[in-house]
Structure formats: structure tokens, C-alpha cells
Amino acid sequence: MLNSRVLLSCWLGLVALSITSVQLGNAKAGLLLAAAVLLAALGKAWLIADGFMHLRQAPPIWRWLLLSWALVMALVLMLSLWLQRSITA
């Protein structure tokens, strides 16, 4: 029963973060909004890794590798957006 509560909580969190991402994406484009969308995506990656993939009980290296991959991708995307804006400005 506890496992289904955790999964339901993770699912509700994913729904809330997805709605937040869509609402932010429909707003005026900007670097700060892009960062907020990527932050929501990192939250979703954390919920999926810990809740659905059960990496909370796995060896720490696997959890660290999966979550750091999402963080590195978010940082690379933010860097590319920042560079694009600085070149075109």
C-alpha cells in the first residue's frame, strides 16, 4: 500500500510539473523562463528516477549518474541559449 502511495504522489508531482512547464512555455520567451522550464524538467527527472525507477534504494552511484546526466543536459541547454542571445544581441 505504501508503494502505491509513493507512486501516486510521484505521478501527481509529474502532472503538476508538466502543467507548470506548459504554462511557462506559453509565456513570453526569455532566458529566465527557459531556466524555469528546465528546472521543472529536472524536478520531473528526479521524480522519475526516485519514484518510478526506484533508484532511491539503488546504489548511490546509479542515482548520481542518472540525475547528473539531467543536470548536465540542462546546463548545456542554458549555456547554448545564453550564447545564442549574446551572439545575436
Residue frames as qw, qx, qy, qz and C-alpha x, y, z in Angstrom:
[[0.000, 0.884, 0.468, 0.000, 0.00, 0.00, 0.00],
 [0.319, -0.775, 0.098, 0.537, 2.83, 2.36, 0.80],
 [0.417, -0.096, 0.593, 0.682, 4.40, 1.76, -2.61],
 [0.191, 0.629, 0.643, 0.394, 1.20, 2.74, -4.40],
 [0.176, -0.926, -0.240, 0.234, 1.03, 5.95, -2.33],
 [0.400, -0.541, 0.348, 0.653, 4.57, 6.82, -3.34],
 [0.335, 0.195, 0.688, 0.614, 3.79, 6.15, -7.00],
 [0.050, 0.816, 0.558, 0.145, 0.60, 8.20, -6.82],
 [0.276, -0.858, -0.030, 0.432, 2.47, 11.08, -5.19],
 [0.400, -0.291, 0.522, 0.696, 5.15, 10.91, -7.88],
 [0.257, 0.471, 0.706, 0.462, 2.51, 10.86, -10.60],
 [0.064, -0.916, -0.390, 0.071, 0.72, 13.87, -9.13],
 [0.357, -0.706, 0.204, 0.577, 4.04, 15.69, -8.91],
 [0.382, 0.003, 0.647, 0.660, 4.78, 14.89, -12.55],
 [0.144, 0.724, 0.623, 0.261, 1.35, 16.18, -13.58],
 [0.196, -0.921, -0.172, 0.288, 1.87, 19.41, -11.62],
 [0.380, -0.533, 0.397, 0.643, 5.34, 19.95, -13.07],
 [0.357, 0.271, 0.703, 0.552, 4.09, 19.20, -16.60],
 [0.053, 0.869, 0.484, 0.090, 1.29, 21.74, -16.27],
 [0.309, -0.832, 0.071, 0.455, 3.80, 24.25, -14.93],
 [0.445, -0.209, 0.564, 0.663, 6.12, 23.59, -17.89],
 [0.265, 0.555, 0.664, 0.425, 3.30, 24.08, -20.39],
 [0.091, -0.939, -0.318, 0.094, 2.16, 27.31, -18.75],
 [0.375, -0.700, 0.261, 0.549, 5.71, 28.66, -18.65],
 [0.449, 0.033, 0.657, 0.604, 6.27, 27.60, -22.26],
 [0.189, 0.731, 0.588, 0.290, 3.20, 29.56, -23.37],
 [0.223, -0.886, -0.112, 0.391, 4.51, 32.72, -21.71],
 [0.354, 0.907, -0.224, -0.039, 6.77, 35.23, -23.39],
 [0.911, 0.146, -0.175, 0.345, 10.08, 33.61, -24.36],
 [0.070, -0.895, 0.348, -0.271, 13.05, 34.58, -22.27],
 [0.459, 0.385, -0.744, 0.295, 16.15, 33.16, -20.69],
 [0.275, -0.240, 0.654, -0.663, 14.63, 33.21, -17.20],
 [0.821, 0.086, 0.128, -0.550, 11.54, 31.33, -18.39],
 [0.762, 0.361, -0.534, -0.054, 13.73, 28.79, -20.16],
 [0.153, 0.354, -0.785, 0.485, 15.59, 28.26, -16.88],
 [0.559, -0.101, 0.470, -0.675, 12.27, 27.75, -15.08],
 [0.884, 0.225, -0.173, -0.372, 11.15, 25.16, -17.65],
 [0.605, 0.386, -0.671, 0.189, 14.47, 23.35, -17.32],
 [0.155, -0.307, 0.704, -0.621, 14.17, 23.44, -13.54],
 [0.787, 0.028, 0.230, -0.571, 10.74, 21.81, -13.84],
 [0.829, 0.349, -0.420, -0.125, 12.29, 19.20, -16.16],
 [0.268, 0.402, -0.771, 0.414, 14.98, 18.48, -13.55],
 [0.494, -0.168, 0.542, -0.659, 12.25, 18.02, -10.97],
 [0.890, 0.189, -0.045, -0.413, 10.50, 15.57, -13.25],
 [0.633, 0.426, -0.637, 0.112, 13.75, 13.67, -13.83],
 [0.059, -0.337, 0.754, -0.561, 14.23, 13.40, -10.07],
 [0.703, -0.019, 0.352, -0.617, 10.66, 12.15, -9.54],
 [0.872, 0.311, -0.285, -0.248, 11.01, 9.55, -12.29],
 [0.459, 0.444, -0.719, 0.274, 14.40, 8.35, -11.05],
 [0.125, -0.239, 0.745, -0.610, 13.44, 8.11, -7.39],
 [0.635, 0.068, 0.382, -0.668, 9.79, 7.18, -7.67],
 [0.869, 0.334, -0.039, -0.362, 9.23, 5.10, -10.77],
 [0.677, 0.481, -0.548, 0.103, 12.70, 3.66, -11.33],
 [0.835, -0.543, -0.088, -0.006, 13.19, 3.01, -7.58],
 [0.614, 0.466, -0.345, 0.536, 16.72, 4.41, -7.58],
 [0.402, -0.746, 0.236, -0.476, 16.14, 5.60, -4.03],
 [0.866, -0.385, 0.310, -0.081, 17.07, 2.09, -2.89],
 [0.864, 0.429, -0.088, 0.248, 19.75, 1.52, -5.55],
 [0.688, -0.237, -0.045, 0.685, 23.48, 2.07, -5.04],
 [0.049, -0.834, -0.126, 0.534, 24.19, 5.81, -4.85],
 [0.258, -0.319, 0.549, 0.728, 26.36, 5.81, -7.99],
 [0.179, 0.409, 0.791, 0.419, 23.41, 4.90, -10.22],
 [0.040, -0.864, -0.471, 0.171, 21.21, 7.59, -8.76],
 [0.249, -0.714, 0.160, 0.635, 24.02, 10.14, -9.01],
 [0.292, -0.078, 0.675, 0.673, 24.77, 9.22, -12.64],
 [0.130, 0.593, 0.738, 0.295, 21.16, 9.46, -13.77],
 [0.109, -0.908, -0.337, 0.222, 20.44, 12.74, -12.01],
 [0.312, -0.608, 0.276, 0.675, 23.74, 14.32, -13.00],
 [0.335, 0.206, 0.696, 0.600, 23.02, 13.48, -16.65],
 [0.042, 0.815, 0.558, 0.153, 19.80, 15.51, -16.48],
 [0.286, -0.859, -0.051, 0.421, 21.63, 18.37, -14.76],
 [0.409, -0.304, 0.492, 0.706, 24.43, 18.40, -17.36],
 [0.251, 0.460, 0.689, 0.501, 21.90, 18.46, -20.21],
 [0.089, -0.909, -0.402, 0.059, 20.02, 21.36, -18.59],
 [0.362, -0.727, 0.160, 0.561, 23.26, 23.30, -18.11],
 [0.392, -0.023, 0.614, 0.685, 24.32, 22.70, -21.72],
 [0.141, 0.690, 0.631, 0.326, 20.93, 23.90, -22.97],
 [0.200, -0.926, -0.211, 0.241, 21.09, 27.04, -20.81],
 [0.430, -0.504, 0.355, 0.660, 24.63, 27.74, -21.97],
 [0.337, 0.241, 0.664, 0.623, 23.63, 27.38, -25.62],
 [0.018, 0.845, 0.514, 0.146, 20.63, 29.69, -25.14],
 [0.326, -0.844, -0.008, 0.425, 22.80, 32.26, -23.36],
 [0.435, -0.268, 0.502, 0.697, 25.45, 32.10, -26.11],
 [0.264, 0.525, 0.663, 0.463, 22.82, 32.46, -28.81],
 [0.098, -0.931, -0.349, 0.040, 21.41, 35.56, -27.14],
 [0.392, -0.727, 0.184, 0.532, 24.85, 37.09, -26.64],
 [0.435, -0.012, 0.598, 0.673, 25.80, 36.49, -30.29],
 [0.152, 0.624, 0.625, 0.444, 22.57, 37.89, -31.75],
 [0.220, -0.886, -0.327, 0.246, 22.45, 40.89, -29.38]]
